[in-house]
């Protein structure tokens, strides 16, 4: 599929160039090539040298080459075509072709995009689609911007998208598909008081694919419609041929945003309430949420251009009660007096055991640690067939970016996190009441929460070699806490070419 998308992208570029009839400058081309090296004090790279980097960093990567190309052609005021790709060593992280008409777009391929949250390269947490994993091959139709609802005089606006993605072969459910959609409504009071208020829902659902026993999961058109509306398929035969709750692995978030102009300053406030099933969908929750604040300073500001603060809690996850009755826990009395419907287990799923991941990286919250990542610094412990062994966290993040001089840019990110693991680890299974429920001295690797700090200082020297189109980039990362301590650095030189 990757080769097909690359071929289509190349063909589209040739076609677009061939239909140009005049000398009007309608196209643009940008290209960058990078050479660099990475080093670290432990046997693995610190957190920020790997995470939130589009899944491009391979295991034990030291020396690397990378490149990125983007081509755009404007046919007229309404039509625009795009194509491009990016890679780092053997990993092609993106390859895409897109057509844009007015505010509508149609994209094919693996495209670096963010669904939900504030647009920024200093943000860390997202319960939508973030910058952590590689882009997934897709076809997607959506809107690049908000559209005015007729007869509302621009006060009410909306935007939406729908997409279909194809996940990789090397996962528990091979070649699973992922449906995505969102819809947002915005109240635009920009003219009156410089304020915009928006709210929307983002929904993802993994379905289809083949399990390790060779069973094909439901993937026909009727099944897709059930996935679209979150409906279930009763499974009379048991096993893994379907789910009585809902077809596939459903998750997403409800988002509320505020945008406020104060002179030349812009303040953005973003609230995300994640959900893993219909029962955990809440417009407002003070138990599991992300609250992010972004301050964008005027263009004249140099030392500080942007500030981002994020606070997230995912510790509760509908509480410690079992998700459903089990043979040994048939009622609330045996469920330690708690209601059923708890232990949502963010980013994990009992059938789609590779969870909300692509090539082993979280597609959403980068602070959720996978079992494989924790094996860099912890002794082996039960994973309970879940990819993410730490999704109950409380974290505060800070990001700042700006310029130290005309040629020197910086980006600083700091994270303080407390990691509580999962309910499955705490109670020896998601559908069990063992562990700390029976033994107050139960030895669990994340017992009582483990404090961990991550930090990154990213410095870019623009054209330090006498106006040659070469930039120098230095990334310094340091992690410390109760889980591990590690230091690392990456240095790279990039050559850039832009034609407008």
FENNOR-V947832 format. One record per backbone hydrogen bond with DSSP energy under -0.5 kcal/mol. CO is the residue of the C=O (numbers start at 1). NH is the residue of the N-H. E is the energy in kcal/mol with one decimal. If there is no record, write none. Layout:
CO:NH:E + CO:NH:E
//
This chain:
1:5:-2.3 + 2:6:-2.3 + 3:7:-2.4 + 4:8:-2.5 + 5:9:-2.5 + 6:10:-2.4 + 7:11:-2.7 + 8:12:-2.7 + 9:13:-1.8 + 10:14:-1.9 + 11:15:-2.5 + 12:16:-2.5 + 13:17:-2.2 + 14:18:-2.0 + 15:19:-1.2 + 16:19:-0.6 + 17:20:-0.9 + 24:26:-1.6 + 26:74:-2.3 + 28:72:-2.5 + 29:499:-3.3 + 30:70:-2.4 + 31:497:-3.0 + 32:68:-2.1 + 33:495:-2.9 + 34:66:-2.5 + 35:493:-2.9 + 36:64:-2.5 + 37:491:-2.4 + 39:489:-2.9 + 46:49:-1.0 + 46:50:-0.5 + 47:50:-1.6 + 47:51:-3.1 + 50:53:-0.6 + 53:56:-1.5 + 56:58:-0.7 + 58:61:-1.1 + 62:38:-2.3 + 64:36:-2.4 + 65:89:-3.1 + 66:34:-3.2 + 67:87:-2.5 + 68:32:-2.3 + 69:85:-1.9 + 70:30:-2.4 + 71:83:-2.1 + 72:28:-2.6 + 73:75:-0.7 + 73:81:-3.0 + 78:102:-2.1 + 79:75:-1.4 + 79:76:-1.3 + 80:100:-3.4 + 81:73:-2.8 + 82:98:-2.9 + 83:71:-3.1 + 84:96:-2.3 + 85:69:-2.7 + 86:93:-0.7 + 86:94:-1.5 + 87:67:-2.1 + 88:91:-2.2 + 90:92:-0.7 + 91:88:-2.3 + 91:93:-1.0 + 93:135:-0.6 + 94:86:-2.2 + 95:110:-2.4 + 96:84:-1.8 + 97:108:-2.6 + 98:82:-2.7 + 99:106:-2.3 + 100:80:-2.4 + 101:104:-2.9 + 103:144:-3.9 + 103:145:-0.5 + 104:101:-2.3 + 105:142:-2.1 + 106:99:-2.3 + 107:140:-2.1 + 108:97:-2.2 + 109:111:-0.8 + 109:138:-1.0 + 110:95:-2.0 + 111:113:-1.1 + 114:116:-0.6 + 115:129:-2.2 + 118:120:-0.7 + 124:366:-0.8 + 128:130:-0.6 + 129:115:-1.8 + 131:54:-3.5 + 132:53:-0.6 + 132:55:-1.3 + 137:166:-2.1 + 138:109:-2.3 + 139:164:-2.3 + 140:107:-2.6 + 141:162:-2.5 + 142:105:-2.4 + 147:158:-2.1 + 149:152:-1.5 + 152:155:-2.0 + 155:188:-2.6 + 156:149:-2.9 + 157:186:-2.9 + 158:147:-2.9 + 159:184:-2.9 + 160:143:-1.3 + 161:182:-1.8 + 162:141:-2.6 + 163:180:-2.3 + 164:139:-1.8 + 165:167:-0.5 + 165:178:-2.5 + 168:175:-1.5 + 169:171:-2.1 + 172:174:-0.8 + 173:176:-1.0 + 174:210:-2.1 + 176:167:-2.7 + 177:207:-2.2 + 178:165:-2.7 + 179:205:-2.1 + 180:163:-2.9 + 181:203:-2.8 + 182:161:-1.7 + 183:201:-1.8 + 184:159:-1.8 + 185:199:-2.2 + 186:157:-2.6 + 186:188:-0.6 + 187:189:-0.8 + 187:197:-2.2 + 189:193:-2.4 + 189:194:-0.9 + 189:195:-1.0 + 190:194:-1.0 + 194:261:-2.6 + 195:189:-2.5 + 196:259:-2.7 + 197:187:-3.4 + 198:257:-2.7 + 199:185:-2.7 + 200:255:-2.8 + 201:183:-1.5 + 202:253:-2.0 + 203:181:-1.8 + 204:251:-2.3 + 205:179:-2.9 + 206:249:-2.5 + 207:177:-3.2 + 209:217:-3.2 + 210:174:-2.4 + 211:214:-2.4 + 215:211:-2.4 + 215:217:-0.5 + 218:208:-0.9 + 220:224:-2.5 + 221:225:-2.3 + 222:226:-1.6 + 223:227:-2.4 + 224:228:-3.1 + 225:229:-1.9 + 226:230:-0.7 + 226:231:-2.9 + 227:230:-0.8 + 231:247:-2.2 + 234:236:-0.7 + 235:238:-0.8 + 238:241:-0.8 + 243:233:-2.2 + 248:250:-0.7 + 249:206:-2.3 + 251:204:-3.0 + 252:275:-2.4 + 253:202:-2.6 + 254:273:-2.8 + 255:200:-2.3 + 256:271:-2.8 + 257:198:-2.6 + 258:269:-2.6 + 259:196:-2.4 + 260:267:-3.1 + 262:265:-2.0 + 265:262:-2.8 + 266:296:-3.0 + 267:260:-2.9 + 268:294:-2.9 + 269:258:-2.6 + 270:292:-3.0 + 271:256:-2.4 + 272:274:-0.6 + 272:290:-2.1 + 273:254:-2.1 + 275:252:-1.9 + 277:280:-0.9 + 278:281:-1.2 + 280:282:-0.6 + 287:316:-0.7 + 289:313:-2.4 + 290:272:-2.5 + 291:311:-2.4 + 292:270:-2.9 + 293:309:-2.6 + 294:268:-2.8 + 294:296:-0.5 + 295:297:-0.6 + 295:307:-2.0 + 296:266:-2.4 + 298:301:-1.4 + 302:403:-3.9 + 305:297:-2.2 + 306:401:-2.0 + 307:295:-2.8 + 308:399:-3.0 + 309:293:-3.1 + 310:397:-2.9 + 311:291:-2.7 + 312:395:-2.5 + 313:289:-1.9 + 316:319:-1.6 + 317:344:-1.9 + 319:343:-2.9 + 322:341:-2.0 + 322:342:-1.2 + 326:329:-1.4 + 329:326:-1.8 + 331:335:-1.1 + 332:337:-2.5 + 332:338:-0.5 + 333:336:-0.8 + 335:338:-1.8 + 345:348:-2.1 + 347:356:-2.3 + 351:353:-1.8 + 352:355:-2.4 + 353:387:-0.9 + 355:357:-2.1 + 356:363:-1.9 + 356:364:-0.5 + 358:361:-1.4 + 361:358:-2.2 + 363:130:-2.8 + 364:366:-0.6 + 365:368:-1.3 + 367:369:-0.6 + 369:389:-1.2 + 369:390:-1.3 + 370:374:-2.1 + 371:375:-1.2 + 373:376:-1.7 + 374:377:-1.6 + 374:378:-2.2 + 383:386:-1.3 + 387:371:-3.1 + 387:389:-0.7 + 390:369:-1.5 + 391:393:-0.8 + 392:420:-3.1 + 393:314:-2.8 + 394:418:-2.5 + 395:312:-2.5 + 396:416:-2.7 + 397:310:-2.2 + 398:414:-2.9 + 399:308:-2.9 + 400:412:-3.4 + 401:305:-3.1 + 401:306:-1.7 + 402:410:-2.4 + 405:408:-0.6 + 407:409:-0.5 + 407:462:-3.3 + 408:404:-2.6 + 408:405:-1.4 + 409:460:-2.6 + 410:402:-1.7 + 411:458:-3.1 + 412:400:-2.5 + 413:456:-2.3 + 414:398:-2.7 + 415:454:-1.8 + 416:396:-2.6 + 417:452:-2.9 + 418:394:-1.7 + 418:420:-0.5 + 419:450:-2.4 + 421:391:-1.8 + 421:392:-1.9 + 422:426:-1.8 + 423:427:-2.4 + 424:429:-3.1 + 426:436:-2.1 + 427:434:-2.2 + 429:432:-1.2 + 434:437:-2.1 + 435:438:-1.3 + 435:439:-2.3 + 439:442:-2.0 + 442:444:-1.0 + 444:447:-2.3 + 446:449:-2.2 + 449:451:-0.5 + 450:419:-2.2 + 451:482:-3.3 + 451:483:-0.5 + 452:417:-2.9 + 453:480:-1.9 + 454:415:-2.6 + 455:478:-1.5 + 456:413:-2.5 + 457:459:-0.5 + 457:476:-2.8 + 458:411:-1.9 + 459:474:-2.9 + 460:409:-2.7 + 460:462:-0.7 + 461:463:-0.6 + 461:464:-0.5 + 461:472:-2.2 + 463:467:-0.8 + 464:466:-0.8 + 465:468:-1.4 + 468:470:-2.8 + 469:496:-2.0 + 470:464:-0.6 + 471:494:-2.5 + 472:461:-3.5 + 473:492:-2.3 + 474:459:-3.2 + 475:490:-2.4 + 476:457:-2.6 + 477:488:-2.6 + 478:455:-0.8 + 479:486:-2.4 + 480:453:-3.4 + 486:479:-3.0 + 487:41:-3.0 + 488:477:-2.8 + 489:39:-2.5 + 490:475:-3.1 + 491:37:-2.4 + 492:473:-2.7 + 493:35:-2.2 + 494:471:-2.7 + 495:33:-2.4 + 497:31:-2.8 + 499:29:-2.8
//
